[in-house]
Amino acid sequence: MPYLSAHGYHGHHHTSHFGEDTTYLDSSSGHFSTYGLTTEGTIGGQAYGGTNSTYHGGEYYHDGLNAETSSSLSQVPLGPSVMGPAGFSGNIGIHDLEMPVYNPYSAAARCQPTAGVATTAILASQNTPTQGSDPFEPQGHSGLPYGPTSHSSLQSSRSMCFRTQHRIVNHRSAPYPTVFRQERNRGQIYNGNISGGVLNNFNISSGDVLQYMKEHAATGAMHDSDERFPPPLCHPGTREAVIYRVLDWYGYQKRPGKPIMWVYAPAGYGKTAVAGTVSAKLEEKLIELNFNLLGATFFFWRTSAERNSPARFIITLTYQLFVSVPELAPHIENAIKRDPMILSKALEVQLKKLIIGPFKALGDTKHMPNRLIIIDGLDECINSDQESRVEKRYAEDQERVQIRILDLIHTLASHSFPLSFLVLSRPEAWIKQHMESRKFEGLVEFVDLYKVGDNMNDVEKFVREELSRLGVDDKDLVDRLVRRAGGHMLYASTVIRHIDDPYCNPRNRLQSLLTNSSSSNHDLTHSTPFSSLYELYRQIIQSCPEGNSKTMIEVLGELLHGKSGFFTGLSLDGAVTILDGLTGREPGSGMRALRGLHSVLHLDNAGIRSLLDDLFFIHHSWTS
């Protein structure tokens, strides 16, 4: 008697096969019978006169192989041939099989979990069951009895079921089977023509496609997400020079000459606030223009598992482009329906299939309005979800994944699509080197936020207005705080948040902060704003490779002790080169150790020394 096991179909009756003549076991008589079929024949008895036939392939025979040991099975082996995403084709010894596959997403697909059936043979039942009389027949579905099975039932049930409909074969009624369930299989059931190409289509609406993408997207990375509320924005009247520089570069009617703008600045100079303000200004144009100038946004964040990795980057952009560029929606939908697993594939494959392909499908896009994609905090992308044999250290992958993001942006920007890219980050050495490489030549507009506009005046405006709001109008205190901030917006905003405490007097707290050193100021011990600032600095140091930490700390100490005038007139590189020689270090090793600290150091301190006590550090809070 033939049986279906975890290995596939086995039979000892040598004349049994699926093909022109099919031999099967008649459950009523217990004998084998043979009936003629075409090469399009199906499993089991044909033209037996019944209106329905249900075949039960019983409990899997292990035969040395546990059916559950295969990880996430999505293919059902039948002898040497495989039924999987590409359908079924080929021979099983002398058993030739060709049959269509049931589509569990069709309109007629509605089914409840079935009871497990343990049988060792393929049983051809010739009874015509009434609704509810068959153990596989659910109640109350009005002629639509079969459909997809829940995931839980796939794991709990131990049967395989073939449901048949009828067709005409050689002028006779013949059952037309469809596989609708592969029990105990933890993988997905892929549907397609058994002998044809892949037709893995989901019959789902556009709304369902959006929901499917949403489940894989980093929704918290979008500019208006609740996770980021309230989003950092520039104080009114500040950072206007860089904001209008960005808006002048980006043109929704006339595309910029260079599709990428890189805005960079040290830690704490308001890059994220600039990105948020530009996003808000573009969205304000939505009602006026009747389309969204903002194509997509992604705000990386170091401490968020979804936002500190590139894994959800392309999917999140695709989700937003689906909405903001309606012309792309049907093409993105088709791409996902053709290959639902695309959302788990390599980022480069996702980019090609979900964004580049749909844009190409539009044909000529010259007359489409230009959309802006904003990518903020690239330096906050520090992790990779790729496999590793050992536990990864903090931010171990940061250089590699940040370069990978830049390469994805380069690939998309290299096409003549109506897209521009605003990238904001700290001036990390590897990012700067890659942006200045020949690969990006002619594609990037560089904007140094530290040099564009008037940081001192912006901070002064912010400080004066905020202290006035808090009732602190002492001119001396205001001036002292402005000088202490030194154009560092993050420090100024941290101080304001620190003194804006309903349990304390703002003026007294500001006086204490400006008079006492950080080490002797007990208010700072439990200050959440200052704890956040110091945590930022700690993360920057922690991101540096452990192998360089000893040398890095040595060089930082040497720079701090030499601030009294020893390094007058020297750049950071020149000063560290001298220190290498004085300490006997290998030439160049000092600067290599500081490679990860470019966001808090002045590489070229010309014209800055008059503002700062610590010659080579962006702000004194780094050393306090």
Summary of the structure (lengths in Angstrom):
residues: 624
radius of gyration: 33.5
end to end distance: 83.7
largest distance: 105.3
contacts: 1891
relative contact order: 0.08
helix: 38%
strand: 14%
